[in-house]
Amino acid sequence: DDQEMYRIRLLFGNAGPSHPSVMYRREKMLEFDLWYDEELRYAQDYMMWVNASRVGTIACMDEILLLYRFHKGQVSTDKAEVQKIMASRVREKQLKYLFEDVTSRDAENHWNYYYDKSINNDSCKWFRKLIAENDRKGIYDRKKFRMFVTDLMVKKVYATFDIKWKDPRSYIILFRFLPVACVMKEFRKKAAEKLRMYR
């Protein structure tokens, strides 16, 4: 998997890997002090993956080597509320690389905007702000970050609105929520689909 896209996904949520399946080099864990932060109880692994992704490569094997059992007593179920709060703190720490002034409310909104299938003016404004700050600072690969966030916005626009390419009102919605280049790309994609239908 693309390591940079993995780093980008970590800004939005815990992208894993699943802890029981992990193998790592102990000397590297010691060298970069990659241990659990006990202040982030029930989200320590999330922070550890964030820190590890900044100094090395995290990769997954294609072969399935673990059968994972879900049950009511596991941490993600039993301590779900505390885990959610701690994961929000991890996201807040990451957002501080992009923004000088970030609050716990920003981190909570960041998660809600990502998790919600729909899009609105506030979430659109936030996603554009993320792109603008990363364009300015280059914390993540600019092209890949822009692509990830824009794809996210496109999915949310289609989930929120009934987009019909023959309806002018759809264009108003698309240009309201998406960058012009993205709308043109979508238009070309739809036009290519139409052409294929008539061949």
N, C-alpha and C positions, 0 to 999 in steps of 0.2 A: 504494500500500500504506500501511497505518497506520504512521506514523513511530514511535509509542510501542511498538507491537508489535514493530517492527524492533529498537528499543533493547533490549527484553526478550529477544528471540531471541539478541542478541549476548552476553547473559550466559551463554548455554548453549553457544554455538558461533559460528564465523565465518559470519555470514549473508550475506557478500558485500557488494557486487557483485563479479562477476568482473573482475579487474584490467584486462585489455586493453580492456574495454568502457567504462571510466570516463571521464567528462568532468567537469572541475571548474573553478571560478574561482580562478585563481592568486593573486589579491589576498587571497582569503579563506584560502587555505592559508597565506600569509605572515602575515596578521593574527592567526590563531589558532595559528600554529606547528604545523601539521598535517603533519609529515613522519615518515618512517620512524624508529623507534627501533631502531638497529642492534644493541642488546643483545638484542632479541627476534628474532634471525635466523630466517628462514623463517616468521615469524608477524607481521612488521612491518605488513603490510596489515590484519590483524585488529585490531591496536591502533589503527591509523590510523582505521578505520571506527568503532571505539568512541569515540575522541576527537571525530571529525567529527560523530557522531550527537548529541553533547552540545551542539554549538554551531550546528548547521544541520540541514537536511533532506536526506536521501538518498532519492532516488526512482528507480524503474525505468520505462523506456519499455516499452510493450506490443510494439512492433515488434522483431523479431529482427534484430540488426545484426552479430552475431558468430557465426562457426562455430569452436568450440573443439576443438582436437585433443588427445586424450589419448595419451600415450606413456610408455614405461618410464623415460625419462630426466628427466621433469619433476620439479620440486621435491617435490610432494605424494607422489610415489612414491619417488624417489631419497633424499630426506631426511625420510622419513615419521616416523621415531622422534624426531629432533631437533625437527621441526615440532610434534609432539604435546606435547613438553615445553614448548616456547615458548608454544604456545597455552594450555597449562595456567597459565602465568605471567600471560597476559593475563586469563584468567578470575579468577585470584587477585587481580589489581589491581582488577577490577570488584567482586568480593565484599567487598573492604575498604571499599567505600562502604556496604555493608549491615551488616557485622560489624566491631567494633573489633579483635577478635583472630581472624585467619584464617591458616591455615597452608597450605603447599604441598600437604600431605596432604588438607586440606579441598577445595582446588581440584581435586585428582585425583579425590576421591570424588564431587564435584559433577558432573564429567564422566561418571564411570562410572554414577552413578545416573540421569543423563539418557539416556545411550546405551543402557543395559541395558533391554530390553523389559519385563522383569519388575519387580515391586515387592516389597520386604521391609520389615521393621520399621525398619531403619537408613535406607533411602532415604525411607520415609514420614516419619520423624522429621525428616530434612533438608529435605524439601519444605515441611513445616509450619513449620519454623524460618525458611525463606526468606520465606514469606508473612507470618509474625508480624513479622519484622524490617522488611519493606517496609511493612507496615501502620503500624509505629511511626515509620519515618523518611520514608516517601513518596519514595524515590529514583525509583521508577517509579510510573506511575498505579496507584493501589491496586486499583481494580476490574479493570483489564486484566491486571495482574500476577497477581492472585488467579485470574482466569479461565484464564490461560495455564497456570499451575502446576497448577491443579485438573484441567483437561482432560488434562494430561500424566499425572496420577495415575490418572484414570479409564481412559485407554488402557492403562496398565500393569496395573491391576487386572483388566481383561478379558483381557489377554494372559497373566496369571499364573494366574487361577482360572477354573473353569468355572461361570460365574454363571448360575443358573437361578432365575427370579423366583418360582417356586412352592416352592422349597426354602428353609426357614427358615435353613439354614446359610449360604446366600448373603448373607442380610441381616447376619449376624454379620460376615462378611468385609467387606462394603461399609461398615458402620458402624465397623469396625476401622481401615480405611485411608482413608476419605473423610469430609469434613465432612458433618454431618447435612443441611444445606441442599442439598448436592450429591446425596446419596442420594435425598432427596425429589424433586429435579428429575429424576433418572434414573427414579424410580418413576412420576412423572407422564408422562414421555416414553413409557415402556413401556405404560402404561395407555392413552394416546392411540393408540398403534400397534394395540393390541388392539381398541379401539373402531372404528378404521378398517377392520379386517379383517371385522367383523361388519356393516358397513353395506352 
